[in-house]
């Protein structure tokens, strides 16, 4: 059985200066798990039709949107709702293309035309 050469130094346990392996990489801290727990939008019935309503937590709100009710911006980092019609005249794809981002309060107190 071959023996290990004593002239070679052993490799240190830490990877000083080297990139961490996939096992050593830290997971991102503070991630919101609400997408895992409630990934599907809920359906809300209203006098103006049925609507898919998807909650967007503040950690996942990365862009600025304009609320269609109050016409004020929804800033990045603000929890809000994404809403689209369930029974759109031109189909599901068109409904998704026409989805809108709403403040939670604005959606709850919206006016029906």
Kinemage of the C-alpha trace (Angstrom):
@kinemage 1
@onewidth
@group {chain A} dominant
@subgroup {mainchain}
@vectorlist {calphas} color= white
{ca unk a 1} P 0.000 0.000 0.000
{ca unk a 2} L 1.573 3.339 -1.026
{ca unk a 3} L 2.300 5.800 1.717
{ca unk a 4} L 1.719 9.489 1.578
{ca unk a 5} L 4.827 11.555 1.062
{ca unk a 6} L 5.758 13.441 4.210
{ca unk a 7} L 7.404 16.236 2.236
{ca unk a 8} L 4.043 17.471 0.915
{ca unk a 9} L 2.147 19.749 3.318
{ca unk a 10} L -1.434 18.843 4.038
{ca unk a 11} L -4.156 20.969 2.555
{ca unk a 12} L -5.622 23.386 5.119
{ca unk a 13} L -9.250 22.907 6.139
{ca unk a 14} L -10.326 26.396 5.127
{ca unk a 15} L -10.405 27.705 1.583
{ca unk a 16} L -8.589 30.936 2.317
{ca unk a 17} L -9.042 33.222 -0.670
{ca unk a 18} L -10.917 30.635 -2.724
{ca unk a 19} L -14.572 30.893 -3.633
{ca unk a 20} L -16.885 28.920 -1.351
{ca unk a 21} L -18.219 25.623 -2.626
{ca unk a 22} L -21.904 25.170 -3.320
{ca unk a 23} L -22.194 23.569 0.116
{ca unk a 24} L -20.533 26.496 1.874
{ca unk a 25} L -22.477 29.302 0.212
{ca unk a 26} L -24.795 31.123 2.550
{ca unk a 27} L -28.469 31.334 1.703
{ca unk a 28} L -29.892 34.813 1.214
{ca unk a 29} L -31.078 36.078 4.576
{ca unk a 30} L -34.541 37.440 5.165
{ca unk a 31} L -36.286 35.947 2.132
{ca unk a 32} L -40.058 36.019 2.276
{ca unk a 33} L -41.656 32.579 2.066
{ca unk a 34} L -45.195 33.795 1.349
{ca unk a 35} L -44.788 32.846 -2.334
{ca unk a 36} L -44.150 29.267 -1.266
{ca unk a 37} L -46.997 29.190 1.224
{ca unk a 38} L -49.556 30.940 -0.998
{ca unk a 39} L -48.319 30.880 -4.611
{ca unk a 40} L -51.714 30.948 -6.325
{ca unk a 41} L -53.817 34.075 -6.701
{ca unk a 42} L -57.201 34.105 -5.011
{ca unk a 43} L -60.436 34.828 -6.870
{ca unk a 44} L -62.592 37.727 -5.688
{ca unk a 45} L -66.140 38.199 -6.914
{ca unk a 46} L -67.372 41.764 -7.358
{ca unk a 47} L -70.224 43.577 -9.150
{ca unk a 48} L -67.836 44.317 -12.026
{ca unk a 49} L -66.762 40.676 -12.502
{ca unk a 50} L -64.469 38.052 -11.056
{ca unk a 51} L -60.856 39.031 -10.404
{ca unk a 52} L -57.630 37.181 -9.699
{ca unk a 53} L -55.838 38.919 -6.830
{ca unk a 54} L -52.177 38.140 -6.079
{ca unk a 55} L -50.476 39.570 -2.988
{ca unk a 56} L -46.948 40.917 -3.590
{ca unk a 57} L -44.950 41.152 -0.335
{ca unk a 58} L -42.654 44.120 0.168
{ca unk a 59} L -39.501 42.059 -0.306
{ca unk a 60} L -40.684 41.062 -3.812
{ca unk a 61} L -41.848 44.557 -4.836
{ca unk a 62} L -38.889 45.677 -6.935
{ca unk a 63} L -40.317 48.214 -9.397
{ca unk a 64} L -42.445 51.359 -9.339
{ca unk a 65} L -46.054 50.975 -10.536
{ca unk a 66} L -49.002 53.367 -10.813
{ca unk a 67} L -52.165 52.470 -8.915
{ca unk a 68} L -55.197 52.785 -11.248
{ca unk a 69} L -57.505 53.965 -8.437
{ca unk a 70} L -55.563 56.798 -6.810
{ca unk a 71} L -53.091 57.282 -9.705
{ca unk a 72} L -50.217 57.545 -7.214
{ca unk a 73} L -47.021 55.495 -7.487
{ca unk a 74} L -46.459 52.224 -5.674
{ca unk a 75} L -42.803 52.487 -4.710
{ca unk a 76} L -40.352 49.555 -4.597
{ca unk a 77} L -40.459 47.846 -1.225
{ca unk a 78} L -44.185 48.506 -0.695
{ca unk a 79} L -46.467 45.467 -0.413
{ca unk a 80} L -49.354 45.626 -2.889
{ca unk a 81} L -51.737 43.564 -5.027
{ca unk a 82} L -51.593 42.487 -8.663
{ca unk a 83} L -55.095 42.167 -10.104
{ca unk a 84} L -56.440 40.858 -13.423
{ca unk a 85} L -59.843 39.772 -14.737
{ca unk a 86} L -60.741 36.109 -14.482
{ca unk a 87} L -63.272 36.186 -17.313
{ca unk a 88} L -61.639 38.559 -19.806
{ca unk a 89} L -63.476 38.905 -23.126
{ca unk a 90} L -60.303 38.174 -25.137
{ca unk a 91} L -58.974 35.298 -23.038
{ca unk a 92} L -56.527 34.516 -20.287
{ca unk a 93} L -53.385 35.765 -22.050
{ca unk a 94} L -54.924 39.193 -22.665
{ca unk a 95} L -56.114 39.366 -19.054
{ca unk a 96} L -52.579 38.701 -17.817
{ca unk a 97} L -51.177 41.353 -20.174
{ca unk a 98} L -53.673 43.887 -18.782
{ca unk a 99} L -53.043 43.164 -15.095
{ca unk a 100} L -52.636 46.154 -12.805
{ca unk a 101} L -50.836 46.812 -9.537
{ca unk a 102} L -53.026 48.268 -6.765
{ca unk a 103} L -52.469 49.582 -3.265
{ca unk a 104} L -54.206 47.183 -0.890
{ca unk a 105} L -56.379 49.980 0.526
{ca unk a 106} L -57.328 51.232 -2.940
{ca unk a 107} L -58.424 47.743 -4.025
{ca unk a 108} L -60.492 47.275 -0.856
{ca unk a 109} L -62.275 50.637 -1.305
{ca unk a 110} L -62.456 50.769 -5.119
{ca unk a 111} L -65.417 52.226 -6.950
{ca unk a 112} L -67.509 50.032 -9.235
{ca unk a 113} L -68.442 51.688 -12.504
